[in-house]
């Protein structure tokens, strides 16, 4: 079992096993998700396991053939494999999920993952800052905070002399950094990596506060109830409030605003309500809907005056079911949610 700190501090377990062939592909690794999953299968290093590929894509450990000698404490590392600080078991009360954590906010692997998320396509979208490049820059002392990315020109002379770089590579990177200064409310909020506040939740908040970071900040100061928003709940409300109670997070949020410009909300080319059966409805997508990316189809849904949900719930009106549908389809059927194929969805909007 390999253990790797993530950007949130959770230490993620991965099973490494003798290579097997499934559906013509060689498979030797599979996520073990969390401690509860390991505990449920009584997994120990050296056990024989059954492995499948769920939805013909994702390797999954289905069963342990050598149960009987399980000891959780002997499985988990007592110290973070990156920084060496003590680990902590989180959760598990009242049937909750157990996870392993490193609480060291300065853990190098955890910090690197945070930078990788920040520059990613769904966040600030800075091309050229790969994980390997970020690791080099952090190791050289060029990057301590997200704001340092926008001041990398201080180290231009050192960077152009680094292996794999030169004047042209530097210029491409610097141009990408400059382009990222013009961003959106959704990207900025996603980049902050507030737990459970990804693209879908950020779009909802952008709509609620008219893409204004100032209005969002005022709402936080005035203790706005985020749980009232579609697809939000008490946990997401608490995550937002807790995140902004951190002095370090507030500093990053406010300082970074000095380096970026937030675009105003784009005018929506909405389908007239008389021709649109989805206005005011909540739609969730599972699987691939050609020719759209997940963000693209969600934007299409929003343009209809509908809400693009991230999970199936009692508030879901329709599930659009594309190729390689996941567990959302089973849940939708069990809850009696209307299920549409992509062709049916496009037909209903006259596309």
N, C-alpha and C positions, 0 to 999 in steps of 0.2 A: 504494500500500500504506500503510494507516494502522497505526501502532504505538502500543499502549496498555499501560502497566504494570499488571499484575494484583497482587492482594494478596500473592502469594508472591514477587514481584520479577521473575517471568518477564514479558517484554514480548511481548504477543500481536499477531500480524499479521492484518489484515483486508483483503481485496481490495475495492476500490471500483471499479465499472465502469459503463459506460453501461447504463441501465435496460433490462431485457428482461422479457417476459411469459412466465411458466411456469405452466401449470395455472390460468390466470386471475389470477395474482398478479404484481404488479410487483416485480422483484428487482434490486437494485443493489449488494448487499454479500454477502460470503461469507467465513467464517473460512478462514485459510490455515494454521491449526494450529501450525506450528513451522518452523524453518529447513530441516529435512530435507524437509518437504513442498514448500517453495518450491524447494529445490535439485533435487528429483526432477523437478519440472515445468519447471525452468530459467526461472522466472518473473521478468520484468523489467517495470517500469512502461512502459506503452505497448503491451504484447503483446495480441494477440487471443486470447480464451479461449473454451472451451466450458463452459457452466454447466448443471447439472441441479438437481432438487430430490429428494434421496434420501428414500425413504419418504414422498414427496409433501409433505415438511415442510421439510427442511433444505437450504438452498442449498449447492451444492458445486461447486468448480472441478474439472472432469474432465480437461481437456487444455489445453495451450498450443499455439496454432497458429503461433507465431513463435519457435520454439526456435533456438538457434545463437549467441547473443551474451551468454550468461549470465555474470555476474560477481557472486558473493555479496557481496563487500565493498562494491560500489557500491549494493547493495540495502538492506543493513541500516544503521540509524543508528549513528553512532559514539558519540553521546551520548543519554542517556535523554530522550525528548521532553517529559518533565515536569520533572525536576529538573536536567537538564544534566550529570549525572555520567556517566563513561565506561561504555559497555555491555560485556558479556562474553558470548562464545559458550560455552555449556555443553554437554558431551556430544559425541557423534559418534564416540567411540572404539569400535572393534570392532562397527561396525554400529549403535551406539546412536543415539538421536534427538538432533539438534542443536536447542538452544533459545537464545534471546537473553535476557539477564538484566540488570537494574539491581540492583546490590548495596547501594544506599543505603537503609538501613532507615528513613530519615526522608523518603524521597520522598513528596511530598504525595498523589499519585494512589494510590500503593501503600498508604499509610496510610488514605486514605479508603475504599478497597476492603476493608480489614481491618475497619473499623467497620461497613460495609454488611453484611459477612458476620456479624459479631458480633450485630447486632440482627435478623438475618433470621429468617424463620418457622421454619426448622429448627434455629436456634440459640437465642438468648435471646428471640426473638419479641416485640420491642418495637414495637408499632404506633405510627405517627406519626413515627418517625425515618426519614424517607426519605433517599435519597442527597443530594437537594438541601438538606434541613434539616441533615444531618450536615456537609455542606460549609460551610454558613453558620456552624454552631457551631464547627467547627474553625478557620475563618477568623477568627472573633471571639476565639479563644483560650479558649473554654469547655471544649474537649475535647482532652486530651493523651494520656489513657489510658482504657481501658475503665471503670476505677473512677470516672472523672469523670462518667460518665453518671448514676450513682447519687447524685451531688452537684450536679446541675444546678440545684437549688433555690437555690444560691448566686447564680445569675444570673437569677433569676425576673424581677426588675424590668426588666432589659435585654431579656429574651426577649419579655415581653408587649408591649413597644414596637416589636418588629421587625415588618416588613411580613409579613402573612399570619398573624400571631399576635395573641393577645389573651388575656384571662383564661380564657375557656372553652377555647381551644385549648391553652393551657399546662396547664390542669387535666387535660384528656384525656391529654396526653402524660405528665404526671407520674403519673397513675393507671396508665398502661400500663407505665411504668418500675417502679412499685411491684409490679405483678402479676408482672413478670418476675423479681422477687427469689425467688419460690417456683418453683423449676425442678427439672429432673431431672438425673441423672448424664449421660444421653445428650446433653441439650441443652448442658450445661456443657462437656463434652468437645468436642462439635462446635464450639462457639463459640471454643474455643482455636485451631482451624484448624491442627492438627498435620497435615502432609502425608499424604494418603491415609486419614486417620482421620475419616470422615464419619459419617452416621447409622447405617449398617449396622455398621461396625466399633465404633462407640460402644455400640451395643446388645449386641454380643458381649462387650465389656469390662465393661459394666454387669452382665451375667449372671454373668460370671466372678468379679467382685468384689462381688456382691450390692449393687450401686448405692452402694458406699461409696468416696468419694474418699480417705478415710484408707487403706483397704485397697489401693487402686490406687497411692497414693504409696509405701506400704511395699514393694509389689511392684517398683517402680522402684528404690528404694534397695537391694533385695536381688537386683537384676539378674534379675528374672523373664524367662523366655524367651517372649516374646509370639508368636514364630513357631509355637509349638505349637498356637495357637488356630485354630479353623476359619476359612478364608479369609484368614488372616494368612500372612506369609512373612518372609523375612529383611529385605526392604526396609522393610516396615511396622514390624518390630521396631526397626530402626535409626532410622527416623524418630521413633519415640516416644523412644528413648534420647537421640538428638541434640537433640530439642526441649527436653527437660528438663535438658540440660547447659548451656543458655543461662541465665545469671544473670537477664537481663531477663524471660525466659519464666517462670522460677520465681517471680520477684517478682509478676508479673501473676497467675499461678495462685493463689498463696497469699493475696495481698492481696484479690483479688476474692472469695475465699471468705468474707470478712468481711461482704460485702454480700448474700449469697444464702443460701437454705436449700434443701438437696437433699432431695427427696421420697424416702421409702423405696420399694422396689420394689413395684409393684402386684401383688396376688395374681392369678394367672393362672387363668382359667376354662378349663382344658385339657379337651380331649376325652378320655374314658377310653381307655387304651392298647389295650384289646381292640377298640375301634371305630375305631381311628386307625391307618391304614397308614403315616403319615408320621412317627411318633415316632422320634426319633434320626436322621432323614434330613436331607439338605441340599437345599433347594429354592431355585431362582433364578427370578425373574420378568422377563419381557421384554414390552414393550408395555403397553397400558392394560387393566386388569382392572376392569370396572364391578362394583359402584358404588364401588370402593375407590380411594383415592390410593395411591401407591407405599408410603408409610409405613404406611398402613392395611392393605394386603395383607401386608406384611412382619410387622406385628404379629399378624395372623391366623395366619400361618405359625408364628410363635414360640409362640402359644398352643396349638399342636398338639404342642408338645414337639419341634418340628423347628428347624432352623437356616435362617434366611433369608440366603442367600448373595448377593453382589453381582456375581459373575462366574462364568461356566461354567468348570469345571476337572474334573480326574479325580475329585475328591471330590463332584461334583454328582450327586445321585440323580434329580432331576426338574427339568424346565424348564416353568414355566407360561407359555404363549404367548398373550398377549392381542392386541388390535388394534395395528396399526402396529409389529409386532415388528422388532427390530433385528438386528444381526449375531450376537447370542447364539444365535439359532435355528439359523443355519448351523453355528456351532461345535458346538452340542449334537448336531445330526444327524451331524456328522463324527466325533464322539466316542462315538456310540451312547447318548447320554443319553435317558432316557424323556421324551417331550414330551407335555404335557397341555394341553388347552384349558381355559379357566376353568370351563366347564360340567362337564367331567370331574373337575376338582379339587374343585369344590363337591359334586358327586355322591358322590365318594369319602369326604368328611367328613360326609355327610348333611345338608348345608346347603341 
